[in-house]
Amino acid sequence: MKLLFSSLGLAAALSFSLGAFAAPPVQAKGDVLTGANGHTLYTFDKDQAGSGKSACNGPCAANWPPLAADGAAMAEGDYSVITRDDGAKQWAHKGKPLYFWVKDAKPGDTTGDGFNGVWKTARP
């Protein structure tokens, strides 16, 4: 009986943990979306909404790191998961992949907004 309760507790803990990682790690701070770390998220005008692809790879992704999704990530509401060229998973909002900007030094910075006329803060 003790073993049964221990096993049930472990199973419940594991399913809760997996569920916690499956949800998009995004928050709305005012009219801007941020990652769980509080840093601003961005969209790239060259990404086609709903294409399931990112146009920002290689050196671009070094400056604009994708909002990574783990293997348990599942679409939820306005959030979906795309597969990048390198096979990694990335969160998207309303079909547009989400990125951070390496020059945002602290949570709340929005220095990437309008960069080269093609990067915009992600909005709820």
C-alpha positions as CSV (number, residue, x, y, z in Angstrom):
1,M,0.0,0.0,0.0
2,K,2.9,2.4,0.9
3,L,4.5,1.6,-2.5
4,L,1.2,2.4,-4.3
5,F,0.9,5.8,-2.7
6,S,4.6,6.6,-3.4
7,S,4.2,5.6,-7.0
8,L,1.0,7.7,-7.4
9,G,2.7,10.7,-5.8
10,L,5.7,10.3,-8.1
11,A,3.4,10.0,-11.2
12,A,1.5,13.1,-10.2
13,A,4.7,15.1,-9.6
14,L,6.1,14.0,-13.0
15,S,2.9,14.9,-14.9
16,F,2.8,18.3,-13.1
17,S,6.5,18.9,-14.0
18,L,5.9,18.0,-17.6
19,G,2.9,20.2,-17.8
20,A,4.8,23.1,-16.4
21,F,7.4,22.9,-19.2
22,A,4.8,22.4,-21.9
23,A,3.2,25.8,-21.5
24,P,4.8,28.8,-23.3
25,P,7.2,30.6,-20.9
26,V,5.8,34.0,-21.9
27,Q,4.2,36.9,-19.9
28,A,2.6,40.1,-20.9
29,K,4.3,43.1,-19.2
30,G,2.0,46.0,-20.2
31,D,1.7,45.9,-23.9
32,V,4.9,43.9,-24.5
33,L,5.6,40.1,-24.3
34,T,8.5,39.0,-22.2
35,G,10.2,35.7,-21.5
36,A,10.1,34.0,-18.1
37,N,13.4,35.9,-17.4
38,G,11.6,39.3,-17.9
39,H,13.5,40.1,-21.1
40,T,11.5,41.6,-24.0
41,L,10.5,39.3,-26.9
42,Y,10.6,40.4,-30.5
43,T,9.2,39.4,-33.9
44,F,11.0,39.6,-37.2
45,D,9.2,41.0,-40.3
46,K,10.9,38.6,-42.6
47,D,9.1,35.6,-40.8
48,Q,5.9,34.7,-42.5
49,A,3.2,34.2,-39.9
50,G,1.9,30.6,-39.9
51,S,4.7,29.3,-42.1
52,G,6.2,27.2,-39.3
53,K,9.6,28.5,-40.2
54,S,12.1,31.1,-38.9
55,A,14.0,33.3,-41.4
56,C,16.5,34.1,-38.6
57,N,19.2,31.4,-38.6
58,G,23.0,31.2,-38.2
59,P,24.6,34.6,-37.3
60,C,21.1,36.2,-37.1
61,A,20.1,33.8,-34.4
62,A,23.3,34.6,-32.5
63,N,22.1,38.2,-32.2
64,W,18.4,37.3,-31.9
65,P,18.3,34.1,-29.8
66,P,15.1,32.2,-30.4
67,L,12.7,31.6,-27.5
68,A,13.5,27.9,-27.1
69,A,10.7,25.3,-26.6
70,D,11.5,22.0,-25.0
71,G,10.4,18.6,-26.3
72,A,7.2,18.6,-24.2
73,A,6.1,22.0,-25.6
74,M,2.6,22.1,-27.1
75,A,0.5,24.7,-28.9
76,E,-1.8,26.6,-26.6
77,G,-4.1,29.5,-27.5
78,D,-2.1,32.0,-29.6
79,Y,1.1,30.1,-29.0
80,S,2.6,27.4,-31.2
81,V,5.9,25.6,-31.7
82,I,7.9,25.7,-34.8
83,T,10.9,23.6,-35.9
84,R,14.0,25.6,-36.8
85,D,16.4,24.8,-39.6
86,D,18.8,23.2,-37.1
87,G,16.0,21.0,-35.7
88,A,15.6,23.0,-32.4
89,K,12.1,24.0,-31.3
90,Q,11.0,27.6,-30.9
91,W,7.9,29.3,-29.5
92,A,5.8,31.4,-31.9
93,H,3.0,33.9,-31.1
94,K,0.1,34.2,-33.6
95,G,2.3,32.3,-36.0
96,K,5.3,34.6,-35.7
97,P,8.5,33.1,-34.1
98,L,9.7,34.8,-30.9
99,Y,13.2,36.1,-30.2
100,F,15.3,37.8,-27.6
101,W,17.8,40.6,-28.5
102,V,21.4,40.2,-27.1
103,K,21.8,43.9,-26.5
104,D,18.9,44.1,-24.1
105,A,21.0,44.2,-20.9
106,K,18.2,43.9,-18.3
107,P,14.5,43.0,-18.0
108,G,12.3,45.8,-19.5
109,D,14.9,46.9,-22.1
110,T,13.5,47.3,-25.6
111,T,16.6,48.4,-27.5
112,G,15.8,46.0,-30.4
113,D,12.4,47.6,-31.2
114,G,12.6,49.0,-34.7
115,F,16.1,47.6,-35.3
116,N,16.9,47.8,-39.1
117,G,13.2,48.5,-39.6
118,V,12.3,44.7,-39.4
119,W,12.4,43.9,-35.6
120,K,9.4,44.7,-33.4
121,T,8.5,44.1,-29.8
122,A,6.1,41.2,-29.6
123,R,2.6,42.4,-28.5
124,P,-0.1,40.4,-26.7
